[in-house]
Amino acid sequence: MDIEFNSVSELYERLKPALKSKVQELKRDGYTYLTCEDIWNYLKEKKWQNSRNLSLNEMVDDIFNSDNTIIDDYFKGKLNKKTRRVYFDEEM
């Protein structure tokens, strides 16, 4: 039986228990500032960007097996870009 989702937000809600579990793992490893949305955005923009027809279990596997350091590096890179953008916008 294939499960189909009508929206990205519906898929996100379905994956939220796995994302929350990953957040707990990250917190245990000292990454206390990362959220479900950070993991979701990393996977969506980096891991799943060119993927098609992923199954739910493949996505859950990706959530659990994503390297914590890589997620953190992605988050810090996004944060750094945002900080630079705010800084340069204020300078102009």
PDB file of N, CA, C and O in Angstrom:
ATOM      1  N   MET A   1       0.834  -1.173   0.000  1.00  0.00           N
ATOM      2  CA  MET A   1       0.000   0.000   0.000  1.00  0.00           C
ATOM      3  C   MET A   1       0.887   1.248   0.000  1.00  0.00           C
ATOM      4  O   MET A   1       1.673   1.441   0.928  1.00  0.00           O
ATOM      5  N   ASP A   2       0.776   2.078  -1.002  1.00  0.00           N
ATOM      6  CA  ASP A   2       1.530   3.319  -1.082  1.00  0.00           C
ATOM      7  C   ASP A   2       0.752   4.438  -0.399  1.00  0.00           C
ATOM      8  O   ASP A   2      -0.460   4.573  -0.566  1.00  0.00           O
ATOM      9  N   ILE A   3       1.472   5.220   0.362  1.00  0.00           N
ATOM     10  CA  ILE A   3       0.873   6.378   1.015  1.00  0.00           C
ATOM     11  C   ILE A   3       1.195   7.590   0.166  1.00  0.00           C
ATOM     12  O   ILE A   3       2.351   7.821  -0.188  1.00  0.00           O
ATOM     13  N   GLU A   4       0.173   8.362  -0.159  1.00  0.00           N
ATOM     14  CA  GLU A   4       0.385   9.573  -0.937  1.00  0.00           C
ATOM     15  C   GLU A   4       0.054  10.781  -0.071  1.00  0.00           C
ATOM     16  O   GLU A   4      -0.847  10.748   0.768  1.00  0.00           O
ATOM     17  N   PHE A   5       0.814  11.848  -0.304  1.00  0.00           N
ATOM     18  CA  PHE A   5       0.631  13.067   0.461  1.00  0.00           C
ATOM     19  C   PHE A   5       0.179  14.167  -0.480  1.00  0.00           C
ATOM     20  O   PHE A   5       0.660  14.275  -1.608  1.00  0.00           O
ATOM     21  N   ASN A   6      -0.746  14.976  -0.006  1.00  0.00           N
ATOM     22  CA  ASN A   6      -1.301  16.047  -0.828  1.00  0.00           C
ATOM     23  C   ASN A   6      -0.499  17.346  -0.751  1.00  0.00           C
ATOM     24  O   ASN A   6      -0.708  18.258  -1.551  1.00  0.00           O
ATOM     25  N   SER A   7       0.423  17.425   0.219  1.00  0.00           N
ATOM     26  CA  SER A   7       1.225  18.640   0.361  1.00  0.00           C
ATOM     27  C   SER A   7       2.532  18.301   1.063  1.00  0.00           C
ATOM     28  O   SER A   7       2.670  17.254   1.695  1.00  0.00           O
ATOM     29  N   VAL A   8       3.472  19.202   0.936  1.00  0.00           N
ATOM     30  CA  VAL A   8       4.746  19.046   1.621  1.00  0.00           C
ATOM     31  C   VAL A   8       4.539  19.124   3.131  1.00  0.00           C
ATOM     32  O   VAL A   8       5.198  18.410   3.888  1.00  0.00           O
ATOM     33  N   SER A   9       3.629  19.988   3.568  1.00  0.00           N
ATOM     34  CA  SER A   9       3.380  20.105   5.008  1.00  0.00           C
ATOM     35  C   SER A   9       2.766  18.818   5.575  1.00  0.00           C
ATOM     36  O   SER A   9       3.036  18.459   6.721  1.00  0.00           O
ATOM     37  N   GLU A  10       1.960  18.140   4.797  1.00  0.00           N
ATOM     38  CA  GLU A  10       1.389  16.862   5.227  1.00  0.00           C
ATOM     39  C   GLU A  10       2.500  15.814   5.376  1.00  0.00           C
ATOM     40  O   GLU A  10       2.494  15.035   6.329  1.00  0.00           O
ATOM     41  N   LEU A  11       3.440  15.796   4.444  1.00  0.00           N
ATOM     42  CA  LEU A  11       4.583  14.883   4.528  1.00  0.00           C
ATOM     43  C   LEU A  11       5.437  15.221   5.745  1.00  0.00           C
ATOM     44  O   LEU A  11       5.863  14.327   6.477  1.00  0.00           O
ATOM     45  N   TYR A  12       5.683  16.497   5.958  1.00  0.00           N
ATOM     46  CA  TYR A  12       6.467  16.939   7.114  1.00  0.00           C
ATOM     47  C   TYR A  12       5.822  16.448   8.416  1.00  0.00           C
ATOM     48  O   TYR A  12       6.517  15.936   9.293  1.00  0.00           O
ATOM     49  N   GLU A  13       4.524  16.600   8.542  1.00  0.00           N
ATOM     50  CA  GLU A  13       3.821  16.156   9.751  1.00  0.00           C
ATOM     51  C   GLU A  13       3.948  14.652   9.943  1.00  0.00           C
ATOM     52  O   GLU A  13       4.064  14.174  11.072  1.00  0.00           O
ATOM     53  N   ARG A  14       3.927  13.913   8.851  1.00  0.00           N
ATOM     54  CA  ARG A  14       4.055  12.454   8.930  1.00  0.00           C
ATOM     55  C   ARG A  14       5.469  12.049   9.385  1.00  0.00           C
ATOM     56  O   ARG A  14       5.647  11.051  10.085  1.00  0.00           O
ATOM     57  N   LEU A  15       6.461  12.841   8.975  1.00  0.00           N
ATOM     58  CA  LEU A  15       7.850  12.553   9.333  1.00  0.00           C
ATOM     59  C   LEU A  15       8.266  13.161  10.676  1.00  0.00           C
ATOM     60  O   LEU A  15       9.362  12.889  11.165  1.00  0.00           O
ATOM     61  N   LYS A  16       7.415  13.965  11.259  1.00  0.00           N
ATOM     62  CA  LYS A  16       7.761  14.707  12.474  1.00  0.00           C
ATOM     63  C   LYS A  16       8.219  13.810  13.632  1.00  0.00           C
ATOM     64  O   LYS A  16       9.156  14.195  14.333  1.00  0.00           O
ATOM     65  N   PRO A  17       7.618  12.645  13.874  1.00  0.00           N
ATOM     66  CA  PRO A  17       8.139  11.796  14.962  1.00  0.00           C
ATOM     67  C   PRO A  17       9.607  11.400  14.746  1.00  0.00           C
ATOM     68  O   PRO A  17      10.387  11.377  15.698  1.00  0.00           O
ATOM     69  N   ALA A  18       9.977  11.094  13.525  1.00  0.00           N
ATOM     70  CA  ALA A  18      11.372  10.747  13.232  1.00  0.00           C
ATOM     71  C   ALA A  18      12.265  11.974  13.395  1.00  0.00           C
ATOM     72  O   ALA A  18      13.375  11.871  13.917  1.00  0.00           O
ATOM     73  N   LEU A  19      11.784  13.133  12.950  1.00  0.00           N
ATOM     74  CA  LEU A  19      12.550  14.366  13.099  1.00  0.00           C
ATOM     75  C   LEU A  19      12.758  14.700  14.578  1.00  0.00           C
ATOM     76  O   LEU A  19      13.851  15.105  14.976  1.00  0.00           O
ATOM     77  N   LYS A  20      11.715  14.530  15.391  1.00  0.00           N
ATOM     78  CA  LYS A  20      11.827  14.795  16.827  1.00  0.00           C
ATOM     79  C   LYS A  20      12.830  13.853  17.484  1.00  0.00           C
ATOM     80  O   LYS A  20      13.589  14.253  18.367  1.00  0.00           O
ATOM     81  N   SER A  21      12.822  12.616  17.049  1.00  0.00           N
ATOM     82  CA  SER A  21      13.772  11.645  17.577  1.00  0.00           C
ATOM     83  C   SER A  21      15.205  12.050  17.222  1.00  0.00           C
ATOM     84  O   SER A  21      16.109  11.931  18.049  1.00  0.00           O
ATOM     85  N   LYS A  22      15.407  12.525  16.001  1.00  0.00           N
ATOM     86  CA  LYS A  22      16.733  12.978  15.581  1.00  0.00           C
ATOM     87  C   LYS A  22      17.151  14.210  16.384  1.00  0.00           C
ATOM     88  O   LYS A  22      18.322  14.334  16.743  1.00  0.00           O
ATOM     89  N   VAL A  23      16.227  15.113  16.670  1.00  0.00           N
ATOM     90  CA  VAL A  23      16.534  16.287  17.485  1.00  0.00           C
ATOM     91  C   VAL A  23      17.006  15.844  18.873  1.00  0.00           C
ATOM     92  O   VAL A  23      17.952  16.419  19.413  1.00  0.00           O
ATOM     93  N   GLN A  24      16.368  14.841  19.450  1.00  0.00           N
ATOM     94  CA  GLN A  24      16.787  14.329  20.757  1.00  0.00           C
ATOM     95  C   GLN A  24      18.210  13.774  20.697  1.00  0.00           C
ATOM     96  O   GLN A  24      19.006  13.994  21.611  1.00  0.00           O
ATOM     97  N   GLU A  25      18.528  13.056  19.617  1.00  0.00           N
ATOM     98  CA  GLU A  25      19.883  12.541  19.423  1.00  0.00           C
ATOM     99  C   GLU A  25      20.883  13.698  19.315  1.00  0.00           C
ATOM    100  O   GLU A  25      21.953  13.664  19.922  1.00  0.00           O
ATOM    101  N   LEU A  26      20.523  14.712  18.541  1.00  0.00           N
ATOM    102  CA  LEU A  26      21.391  15.876  18.381  1.00  0.00           C
ATOM    103  C   LEU A  26      21.629  16.562  19.723  1.00  0.00           C
ATOM    104  O   LEU A  26      22.753  16.964  20.025  1.00  0.00           O
ATOM    105  N   LYS A  27      20.577  16.697  20.526  1.00  0.00           N
ATOM    106  CA  LYS A  27      20.706  17.325  21.843  1.00  0.00           C
ATOM    107  C   LYS A  27      21.663  16.537  22.733  1.00  0.00           C
ATOM    108  O   LYS A  27      22.481  17.120  23.444  1.00  0.00           O
ATOM    109  N   ARG A  28      21.555  15.207  22.690  1.00  0.00           N
ATOM    110  CA  ARG A  28      22.470  14.357  23.474  1.00  0.00           C
ATOM    111  C   ARG A  28      23.920  14.559  23.040  1.00  0.00           C
ATOM    112  O   ARG A  28      24.840  14.433  23.849  1.00  0.00           O
ATOM    113  N   ASP A  29      24.116  14.870  21.768  1.00  0.00           N
ATOM    114  CA  ASP A  29      25.464  15.071  21.223  1.00  0.00           C
ATOM    115  C   ASP A  29      25.930  16.524  21.335  1.00  0.00           C
ATOM    116  O   ASP A  29      26.997  16.872  20.830  1.00  0.00           O
ATOM    117  N   GLY A  30      25.133  17.376  21.996  1.00  0.00           N
ATOM    118  CA  GLY A  30      25.550  18.743  22.252  1.00  0.00           C
ATOM    119  C   GLY A  30      25.045  19.780  21.260  1.00  0.00           C
ATOM    120  O   GLY A  30      25.368  20.961  21.391  1.00  0.00           O
ATOM    121  N   TYR A  31      24.261  19.366  20.274  1.00  0.00           N
ATOM    122  CA  TYR A  31      23.708  20.304  19.287  1.00  0.00           C
ATOM    123  C   TYR A  31      22.319  20.745  19.762  1.00  0.00           C
ATOM    124  O   TYR A  31      21.302  20.388  19.166  1.00  0.00           O
ATOM    125  N   THR A  32      22.297  21.515  20.831  1.00  0.00           N
ATOM    126  CA  THR A  32      21.040  21.834  21.509  1.00  0.00           C
ATOM    127  C   THR A  32      20.197  22.867  20.772  1.00  0.00           C
ATOM    128  O   THR A  32      19.030  23.055  21.115  1.00  0.00           O
ATOM    129  N   TYR A  33      20.747  23.534  19.781  1.00  0.00           N
ATOM    130  CA  TYR A  33      20.070  24.614  19.063  1.00  0.00           C
ATOM    131  C   TYR A  33      19.399  24.154  17.771  1.00  0.00           C
ATOM    132  O   TYR A  33      18.673  24.937  17.159  1.00  0.00           O
ATOM    133  N   LEU A  34      19.614  22.921  17.338  1.00  0.00           N
ATOM    134  CA  LEU A  34      19.021  22.443  16.089  1.00  0.00           C
ATOM    135  C   LEU A  34      17.592  21.974  16.314  1.00  0.00           C
ATOM    136  O   LEU A  34      17.268  21.409  17.359  1.00  0.00           O
ATOM    137  N   THR A  35      16.743  22.216  15.324  1.00  0.00           N
ATOM    138  CA  THR A  35      15.320  21.904  15.422  1.00  0.00           C
ATOM    139  C   THR A  35      14.894  20.928  14.326  1.00  0.00           C
ATOM    140  O   THR A  35      15.667  20.598  13.427  1.00  0.00           O
ATOM    141  N   CYS A  36      13.664  20.483  14.426  1.00  0.00           N
ATOM    142  CA  CYS A  36      13.085  19.632  13.375  1.00  0.00           C
ATOM    143  C   CYS A  36      13.163  20.335  12.021  1.00  0.00           C
ATOM    144  O   CYS A  36      13.480  19.711  11.009  1.00  0.00           O
ATOM    145  N   GLU A  37      12.874  21.618  12.011  1.00  0.00           N
ATOM    146  CA  GLU A  37      12.884  22.382  10.763  1.00  0.00           C
ATOM    147  C   GLU A  37      14.280  22.446  10.157  1.00  0.00           C
ATOM    148  O   GLU A  37      14.428  22.412   8.936  1.00  0.00           O
ATOM    149  N   ASP A  38      15.306  22.538  11.004  1.00  0.00           N
ATOM    150  CA  ASP A  38      16.680  22.564  10.504  1.00  0.00           C
ATOM    151  C   ASP A  38      17.035  21.253   9.809  1.00  0.00           C
ATOM    152  O   ASP A  38      17.635  21.259   8.734  1.00  0.00           O
ATOM    153  N   ILE A  39      16.668  20.140  10.415  1.00  0.00           N
ATOM    154  CA  ILE A  39      16.934  18.827   9.815  1.00  0.00           C
ATOM    155  C   ILE A  39      16.146  18.686   8.526  1.00  0.00           C
ATOM    156  O   ILE A  39      16.687  18.253   7.509  1.00  0.00           O
ATOM    157  N   TRP A  40      14.874  19.049   8.562  1.00  0.00           N
ATOM    158  CA  TRP A  40      14.003  18.993   7.390  1.00  0.00           C
ATOM    159  C   TRP A  40      14.589  19.807   6.235  1.00  0.00           C
ATOM    160  O   TRP A  40      14.672  19.327   5.104  1.00  0.00           O
ATOM    161  N   ASN A  41      14.993  21.038   6.531  1.00  0.00           N
ATOM    162  CA  ASN A  41      15.540  21.900   5.486  1.00  0.00           C
ATOM    163  C   ASN A  41      16.835  21.344   4.913  1.00  0.00           C
ATOM    164  O   ASN A  41      17.056  21.401   3.703  1.00  0.00           O
ATOM    165  N   TYR A  42      17.686  20.810   5.769  1.00  0.00           N
ATOM    166  CA  TYR A  42      18.926  20.192   5.288  1.00  0.00           C
ATOM    167  C   TYR A  42      18.623  19.062   4.317  1.00  0.00           C
ATOM    168  O   TYR A  42      19.162  19.020   3.211  1.00  0.00           O
ATOM    169  N   LEU A  43      17.762  18.151   4.737  1.00  0.00           N
ATOM    170  CA  LEU A  43      17.439  16.999   3.888  1.00  0.00           C
ATOM    171  C   LEU A  43      16.753  17.432   2.599  1.00  0.00           C
ATOM    172  O   LEU A  43      17.062  16.923   1.521  1.00  0.00           O
ATOM    173  N   LYS A  44      15.833  18.359   2.713  1.00  0.00           N
ATOM    174  CA  LYS A  44      15.085  18.824   1.544  1.00  0.00           C
ATOM    175  C   LYS A  44      16.003  19.512   0.536  1.00  0.00           C
ATOM    176  O   LYS A  44      15.875  19.301  -0.670  1.00  0.00           O
ATOM    177  N   GLU A  45      16.918  20.325   1.026  1.00  0.00           N
ATOM    178  CA  GLU A  45      17.769  21.123   0.140  1.00  0.00           C
ATOM    179  C   GLU A  45      19.033  20.400  -0.309  1.00  0.00           C
ATOM    180  O   GLU A  45      19.577  20.717  -1.367  1.00  0.00           O
ATOM    181  N   LYS A  46      19.508  19.439   0.470  1.00  0.00           N
ATOM    182  CA  LYS A  46      20.770  18.772   0.135  1.00  0.00           C
ATOM    183  C   LYS A  46      20.592  17.302  -0.267  1.00  0.00           C
ATOM    184  O   LYS A  46      21.079  16.880  -1.316  1.00  0.00           O
ATOM    185  N   LYS A  47      19.916  16.550   0.545  1.00  0.00           N
ATOM    186  CA  LYS A  47      19.829  15.099   0.343  1.00  0.00           C
ATOM    187  C   LYS A  47      18.746  14.710  -0.666  1.00  0.00           C
ATOM    188  O   LYS A  47      18.962  13.835  -1.505  1.00  0.00           O
ATOM    189  N   TRP A  48      17.600  15.349  -0.586  1.00  0.00           N
ATOM    190  CA  TRP A  48      16.453  14.945  -1.406  1.00  0.00           C
ATOM    191  C   TRP A  48      16.217  15.836  -2.614  1.00  0.00           C
ATOM    192  O   TRP A  48      15.268  15.606  -3.364  1.00  0.00           O
ATOM    193  N   GLN A  49      17.038  16.828  -2.819  1.00  0.00           N
ATOM    194  CA  GLN A  49      16.788  17.832  -3.858  1.00  0.00           C
ATOM    195  C   GLN A  49      16.545  17.220  -5.239  1.00  0.00           C
ATOM    196  O   GLN A  49      15.633  17.649  -5.945  1.00  0.00           O
ATOM    197  N   ASN A  50      17.331  16.243  -5.628  1.00  0.00           N
ATOM    198  CA  ASN A  50      17.194  15.653  -6.960  1.00  0.00           C
ATOM    199  C   ASN A  50      16.568  14.270  -6.924  1.00  0.00           C
ATOM    200  O   ASN A  50      16.578  13.559  -7.929  1.00  0.00           O
ATOM    201  N   SER A  51      16.025  13.881  -5.783  1.00  0.00           N
ATOM    202  CA  SER A  51      15.421  12.556  -5.640  1.00  0.00           C
ATOM    203  C   SER A  51      13.980  12.559  -6.123  1.00  0.00           C
ATOM    204  O   SER A  51      13.275  13.565  -6.044  1.00  0.00           O
ATOM    205  N   ARG A  52      13.574  11.423  -6.617  1.00  0.00           N
ATOM    206  CA  ARG A  52      12.194  11.250  -7.064  1.00  0.00           C
ATOM    207  C   ARG A  52      11.637   9.950  -6.498  1.00  0.00           C
ATOM    208  O   ARG A  52      12.350   8.954  -6.378  1.00  0.00           O
ATOM    209  N   ASN A  53      10.362   9.976  -6.156  1.00  0.00           N
ATOM    210  CA  ASN A  53       9.649   8.783  -5.694  1.00  0.00           C
ATOM    211  C   ASN A  53      10.285   8.120  -4.477  1.00  0.00           C
ATOM    212  O   ASN A  53      10.364   6.894  -4.400  1.00  0.00           O
ATOM    213  N   LEU A  54      10.731   8.921  -3.544  1.00  0.00           N
ATOM    214  CA  LEU A  54      11.258   8.360  -2.300  1.00  0.00           C
ATOM    215  C   LEU A  54      10.128   7.743  -1.498  1.00  0.00           C
ATOM    216  O   LEU A  54       9.024   8.285  -1.434  1.00  0.00           O
ATOM    217  N   SER A  55      10.410   6.620  -0.898  1.00  0.00           N
ATOM    218  CA  SER A  55       9.407   6.013  -0.029  1.00  0.00           C
ATOM    219  C   SER A  55       9.548   6.614   1.369  1.00  0.00           C
ATOM    220  O   SER A  55      10.581   7.186   1.714  1.00  0.00           O
ATOM    221  N   LEU A  56       8.510   6.474   2.147  1.00  0.00           N
ATOM    222  CA  LEU A  56       8.506   6.992   3.508  1.00  0.00           C
ATOM    223  C   LEU A  56       9.638   6.366   4.319  1.00  0.00           C
ATOM    224  O   LEU A  56      10.320   7.060   5.073  1.00  0.00           O
ATOM    225  N   ASN A  57       9.837   5.068   4.166  1.00  0.00           N
ATOM    226  CA  ASN A  57      10.893   4.420   4.938  1.00  0.00           C
ATOM    227  C   ASN A  57      12.284   4.893   4.505  1.00  0.00           C
ATOM    228  O   ASN A  57      13.187   4.934   5.341  1.00  0.00           O
ATOM    229  N   GLU A  58      12.489   5.246   3.248  1.00  0.00           N
ATOM    230  CA  GLU A  58      13.774   5.799   2.807  1.00  0.00           C
ATOM    231  C   GLU A  58      14.011   7.169   3.443  1.00  0.00           C
ATOM    232  O   GLU A  58      15.127   7.500   3.843  1.00  0.00           O
ATOM    233  N   MET A  59      12.953   7.945   3.527  1.00  0.00           N
ATOM    234  CA  MET A  59      13.081   9.268   4.132  1.00  0.00           C
ATOM    235  C   MET A  59      13.369   9.162   5.629  1.00  0.00           C
ATOM    236  O   MET A  59      14.206   9.898   6.150  1.00  0.00           O
ATOM    237  N   VAL A  60      12.698   8.274   6.309  1.00  0.00           N
ATOM    238  CA  VAL A  60      12.941   8.055   7.737  1.00  0.00           C
ATOM    239  C   VAL A  60      14.378   7.565   7.935  1.00  0.00           C
ATOM    240  O   VAL A  60      15.061   8.006   8.859  1.00  0.00           O
ATOM    241  N   ASP A  61      14.831   6.669   7.085  1.00  0.00           N
ATOM    242  CA  ASP A  61      16.202   6.180   7.151  1.00  0.00           C
ATOM    243  C   ASP A  61      17.196   7.336   6.980  1.00  0.00           C
ATOM    244  O   ASP A  61      18.191   7.416   7.702  1.00  0.00           O
ATOM    245  N   ASP A  62      16.924   8.222   6.030  1.00  0.00           N
ATOM    246  CA  ASP A  62      17.787   9.388   5.825  1.00  0.00           C
ATOM    247  C   ASP A  62      17.816  10.285   7.063  1.00  0.00           C
ATOM    248  O   ASP A  62      18.867  10.816   7.422  1.00  0.00           O
ATOM    249  N   ILE A  63      16.673  10.453   7.710  1.00  0.00           N
ATOM    250  CA  ILE A  63      16.613  11.276   8.921  1.00  0.00           C
ATOM    251  C   ILE A  63      17.500  10.666  10.007  1.00  0.00           C
ATOM    252  O   ILE A  63      18.330  11.359  10.596  1.00  0.00           O
ATOM    253  N   PHE A  64      17.324   9.381  10.268  1.00  0.00           N
ATOM    254  CA  PHE A  64      18.068   8.736  11.344  1.00  0.00           C
ATOM    255  C   PHE A  64      19.553   8.594  11.049  1.00  0.00           C
ATOM    256  O   PHE A  64      20.367   8.611  11.973  1.00  0.00           O
ATOM    257  N   ASN A  65      19.917   8.456   9.790  1.00  0.00           N
ATOM    258  CA  ASN A  65      21.305   8.186   9.438  1.00  0.00           C
ATOM    259  C   ASN A  65      22.072   9.396   8.918  1.00  0.00           C
ATOM    260  O   ASN A  65      23.206   9.253   8.460  1.00  0.00           O
ATOM    261  N   SER A  66      21.482  10.566   8.979  1.00  0.00           N
ATOM    262  CA  SER A  66      22.204  11.774   8.586  1.00  0.00           C
ATOM    263  C   SER A  66      23.262  12.088   9.627  1.00  0.00           C
ATOM    264  O   SER A  66      23.033  11.967  10.830  1.00  0.00           O
ATOM    265  N   ASP A  67      24.416  12.490   9.142  1.00  0.00           N
ATOM    266  CA  ASP A  67      25.538  12.814  10.019  1.00  0.00           C
ATOM    267  C   ASP A  67      25.257  14.113  10.765  1.00  0.00           C
ATOM    268  O   ASP A  67      24.971  15.140  10.150  1.00  0.00           O
ATOM    269  N   ASN A  68      25.340  14.063  12.076  1.00  0.00           N
ATOM    270  CA  ASN A  68      25.036  15.233  12.902  1.00  0.00           C
ATOM    271  C   ASN A  68      25.947  16.414  12.588  1.00  0.00           C
ATOM    272  O   ASN A  68      25.498  17.560  12.584  1.00  0.00           O
ATOM    273  N   THR A  69      27.213  16.144  12.328  1.00  0.00           N
ATOM    274  CA  THR A  69      28.161  17.214  12.016  1.00  0.00           C
ATOM    275  C   THR A  69      27.795  17.903  10.709  1.00  0.00           C
ATOM    276  O   THR A  69      27.912  19.124  10.601  1.00  0.00           O
ATOM    277  N   ILE A  70      27.359  17.149   9.731  1.00  0.00           N
ATOM    278  CA  ILE A  70      26.986  17.730   8.435  1.00  0.00           C
ATOM    279  C   ILE A  70      25.729  18.589   8.575  1.00  0.00           C
ATOM    280  O   ILE A  70      25.644  19.664   7.980  1.00  0.00           O
ATOM    281  N   ILE A  71      24.759  18.125   9.353  1.00  0.00           N
ATOM    282  CA  ILE A  71      23.555  18.925   9.608  1.00  0.00           C
ATOM    283  C   ILE A  71      23.954  20.233  10.287  1.00  0.00           C
ATOM    284  O   ILE A  71      23.464  21.301   9.921  1.00  0.00           O
ATOM    285  N   ASP A  72      24.841  20.146  11.275  1.00  0.00           N
ATOM    286  CA  ASP A  72      25.302  21.326  11.995  1.00  0.00           C
ATOM    287  C   ASP A  72      26.039  22.283  11.059  1.00  0.00           C
ATOM    288  O   ASP A  72      25.812  23.491  11.108  1.00  0.00           O
ATOM    289  N   ASP A  73      26.911  21.760  10.215  1.00  0.00           N
ATOM    290  CA  ASP A  73      27.636  22.597   9.246  1.00  0.00           C
ATOM    291  C   ASP A  73      26.668  23.298   8.298  1.00  0.00           C
ATOM    292  O   ASP A  73      26.841  24.476   7.985  1.00  0.00           O
ATOM    293  N   TYR A  74      25.654  22.572   7.843  1.00  0.00           N
ATOM    294  CA  TYR A  74      24.642  23.158   6.959  1.00  0.00           C
ATOM    295  C   TYR A  74      23.927  24.307   7.675  1.00  0.00           C
ATOM    296  O   TYR A  74      23.769  25.393   7.116  1.00  0.00           O
ATOM    297  N   PHE A  75      23.499  24.060   8.911  1.00  0.00           N
ATOM    298  CA  PHE A  75      22.791  25.073   9.685  1.00  0.00           C
ATOM    299  C   PHE A  75      23.667  26.306   9.891  1.00  0.00           C
ATOM    300  O   PHE A  75      23.212  27.432   9.691  1.00  0.00           O
ATOM    301  N   LYS A  76      24.897  26.101  10.282  1.00  0.00           N
ATOM    302  CA  LYS A  76      25.805  27.228  10.530  1.00  0.00           C
ATOM    303  C   LYS A  76      26.088  27.997   9.245  1.00  0.00           C
ATOM    304  O   LYS A  76      26.234  29.219   9.275  1.00  0.00           O
ATOM    305  N   GLY A  77      26.169  27.290   8.114  1.00  0.00           N
ATOM    306  CA  GLY A  77      26.363  27.960   6.832  1.00  0.00           C
ATOM    307  C   GLY A  77      25.170  28.827   6.477  1.00  0.00           C
ATOM    308  O   GLY A  77      25.345  29.949   6.002  1.00  0.00           O
ATOM    309  N   LYS A  78      23.966  28.332   6.695  1.00  0.00           N
ATOM    310  CA  LYS A  78      22.751  29.118   6.441  1.00  0.00           C
ATOM    311  C   LYS A  78      22.684  30.312   7.382  1.00  0.00           C
ATOM    312  O   LYS A  78      22.335  31.417   6.964  1.00  0.00           O
ATOM    313  N   LEU A  79      23.011  30.098   8.632  1.00  0.00           N
ATOM    314  CA  LEU A  79      22.986  31.172   9.621  1.00  0.00           C
ATOM    315  C   LEU A  79      24.021  32.239   9.261  1.00  0.00           C
ATOM    316  O   LEU A  79      23.749  33.436   9.364  1.00  0.00           O
ATOM    317  N   ASN A  80      25.188  31.805   8.844  1.00  0.00           N
ATOM    318  CA  ASN A  80      26.252  32.725   8.470  1.00  0.00           C
ATOM    319  C   ASN A  80      25.842  33.570   7.261  1.00  0.00           C
ATOM    320  O   ASN A  80      26.102  34.773   7.234  1.00  0.00           O
ATOM    321  N   LYS A  81      25.205  32.951   6.264  1.00  0.00           N
ATOM    322  CA  LYS A  81      24.722  33.694   5.093  1.00  0.00           C
ATOM    323  C   LYS A  81      23.687  34.734   5.502  1.00  0.00           C
ATOM    324  O   LYS A  81      23.712  35.870   5.028  1.00  0.00           O
ATOM    325  N   LYS A  82      22.774  34.333   6.390  1.00  0.00           N
ATOM    326  CA  LYS A  82      21.720  35.242   6.843  1.00  0.00           C
ATOM    327  C   LYS A  82      22.328  36.416   7.607  1.00  0.00           C
ATOM    328  O   LYS A  82      21.917  37.562   7.421  1.00  0.00           O
ATOM    329  N   THR A  83      23.303  36.130   8.461  1.00  0.00           N
ATOM    330  CA  THR A  83      23.962  37.178   9.230  1.00  0.00           C
ATOM    331  C   THR A  83      24.696  38.146   8.310  1.00  0.00           C
ATOM    332  O   THR A  83      24.615  39.361   8.491  1.00  0.00           O
ATOM    333  N   ARG A  84      25.408  37.612   7.326  1.00  0.00           N
ATOM    334  CA  ARG A  84      26.115  38.474   6.384  1.00  0.00           C
ATOM    335  C   ARG A  84      25.137  39.333   5.607  1.00  0.00           C
ATOM    336  O   ARG A  84      25.402  40.514   5.382  1.00  0.00           O
ATOM    337  N   ARG A  85      24.013  38.770   5.193  1.00  0.00           N
ATOM    338  CA  ARG A  85      23.019  39.509   4.411  1.00  0.00           C
ATOM    339  C   ARG A  85      22.454  40.669   5.231  1.00  0.00           C
ATOM    340  O   ARG A  85      22.321  41.781   4.719  1.00  0.00           O
ATOM    341  N   VAL A  86      22.125  40.419   6.489  1.00  0.00           N
ATOM    342  CA  VAL A  86      21.602  41.471   7.372  1.00  0.00           C
ATOM    343  C   VAL A  86      22.662  42.553   7.546  1.00  0.00           C
ATOM    344  O   VAL A  86      22.346  43.741   7.480  1.00  0.00           O
ATOM    345  N   TYR A  87      23.904  42.162   7.766  1.00  0.00           N
ATOM    346  CA  TYR A  87      24.982  43.114   7.963  1.00  0.00           C
ATOM    347  C   TYR A  87      25.156  44.002   6.738  1.00  0.00           C
ATOM    348  O   TYR A  87      25.227  45.225   6.859  1.00  0.00           O
ATOM    349  N   PHE A  88      25.224  43.384   5.551  1.00  0.00           N
ATOM    350  CA  PHE A  88      25.442  44.166   4.333  1.00  0.00           C
ATOM    351  C   PHE A  88      24.235  45.012   3.972  1.00  0.00           C
ATOM    352  O   PHE A  88      24.393  46.104   3.426  1.00  0.00           O
ATOM    353  N   ASP A  89      23.028  44.534   4.265  1.00  0.00           N
ATOM    354  CA  ASP A  89      21.826  45.327   4.012  1.00  0.00           C
ATOM    355  C   ASP A  89      21.799  46.571   4.887  1.00  0.00           C
ATOM    356  O   ASP A  89      21.358  47.635   4.450  1.00  0.00           O
ATOM    357  N   GLU A  90      22.273  46.437   6.126  1.00  0.00           N
ATOM    358  CA  GLU A  90      22.308  47.593   7.020  1.00  0.00           C
ATOM    359  C   GLU A  90      23.368  48.598   6.609  1.00  0.00           C
ATOM    360  O   GLU A  90      23.218  49.797   6.846  1.00  0.00           O
ATOM    361  N   GLU A  91      24.451  48.110   5.986  1.00  0.00           N
ATOM    362  CA  GLU A  91      25.533  48.988   5.555  1.00  0.00           C
ATOM    363  C   GLU A  91      25.140  49.850   4.367  1.00  0.00           C
ATOM    364  O   GLU A  91      25.675  50.945   4.191  1.00  0.00           O
ATOM    365  N   MET A  92      24.219  49.374   3.558  1.00  0.00           N
ATOM    366  CA  MET A  92      23.857  50.080   2.323  1.00  0.00           C
ATOM    367  C   MET A  92      22.878  51.177   2.560  1.00  0.00           C
ATOM    368  O   MET A  92      22.478  51.861   1.618  1.00  0.00           O
TER     369      MET A  92
END
